[in-house]
Amino acid sequence: MDSFREKARHLKQPYYIINAWASLSWLWLRTVVPGAELVVVPGSGAYLFETKEREVYMLVGLALLGKLRRANSLHECMTKIFWYGKLAVGMCLLHCDVIVVFALACAVGALIHLIPPPTFLGSENVEVLDDRTFPKFALCKTETMKIVELTCSWHDGADALKPLFCGLAADYAGSKRLFGSIDVARYPEIAKRYDVDLGVRSLQLPSYLLFRDGVLCRRLPYFDRNDATKVVRTRFTRQSMESFFLLNVKASEAARRLEKIEKNRGSEPAAPAAVEQPAERSSWNPFRRRR
């Protein structure tokens, strides 16, 4: 119940209120916009349903349901719903006979996109790091597990996963687990230290590092165990990150498993001298698609 109330308070931010208003405005527009009868009135060119409007909404709604099942955060879910509502508004304005109304609606839509993004649920549990605070946070000798997000301010893919990381922090942050984030676009020396490519086509933005006792234990994306220079393509989902970073078990059990992994890794036979052994690798990939 407390979680529901917290999410309800989170949705009261201007970003969600204004986008919800814009999405629901089609209920009024479809009755007043000149030319809307071309999609609303029965017999208006539909093939499967009574009206073209209902036909489009039903087909797009089915696609939306599939996308909502893969939503990893509340923000992503709401964004997809708003997209559906704005499509409905566009359907009404597409056949508008009055150019001024159409231009005005486009201007309002452009202004809506200028609204700053909301603070994500759980962002208060993510410590924002810089080049000075990063060593104190991640590399200090403590049994507390620390997950650090290496994000990039100019990378759209990294921005899209911020709600997912904040959502994990909202559910799992505590005295045994801490979450932090650092913008490697501003501090490229951190990216260089952990071999994170900052190129436009990089597969490592964002990257997530798990530290314990000042040692890097796990990372996503990681390098192929057979080729230390090849990054394994990773699809981030809430379930896979919970599993890979051992968030779905108690902190004590997660620590025990990490110690066992490090022990097994240390007991592996040494590679031949001519073969360079990667410093960090994982023997299990929950993200690789099964053939």
Secondary structure as GFF3:
##gff-version 3
##sequence-region A 1 291
A	DSSP	alpha_helix	2	10	.	.	.	ID=ss1
A	DSSP	alpha_helix	14	24	.	.	.	ID=ss2
A	DSSP	alpha_helix	26	32	.	.	.	ID=ss3
A	DSSP	alpha_helix	37	40	.	.	.	ID=ss4
A	DSSP	alpha_helix	52	69	.	.	.	ID=ss5
A	DSSP	alpha_helix	74	94	.	.	.	ID=ss6
A	DSSP	alpha_helix	99	112	.	.	.	ID=ss7
A	DSSP	three_ten_helix	123	125	.	.	.	ID=ss8
A	DSSP	beta_strand	126	129	.	.	.	ID=ss9
A	DSSP	alpha_helix	133	138	.	.	.	ID=ss10
A	DSSP	beta_strand	145	151	.	.	.	ID=ss11
A	DSSP	alpha_helix	156	160	.	.	.	ID=ss12
A	DSSP	alpha_helix	162	172	.	.	.	ID=ss13
A	DSSP	beta_strand	177	183	.	.	.	ID=ss14
A	DSSP	alpha_helix	188	193	.	.	.	ID=ss15
A	DSSP	beta_strand	207	212	.	.	.	ID=ss16
A	DSSP	beta_strand	215	220	.	.	.	ID=ss17
A	DSSP	beta_strand	223	224	.	.	.	ID=ss18
A	DSSP	beta_strand	227	231	.	.	.	ID=ss19
A	DSSP	alpha_helix	238	244	.	.	.	ID=ss20
A	DSSP	alpha_helix	251	266	.	.	.	ID=ss21
###
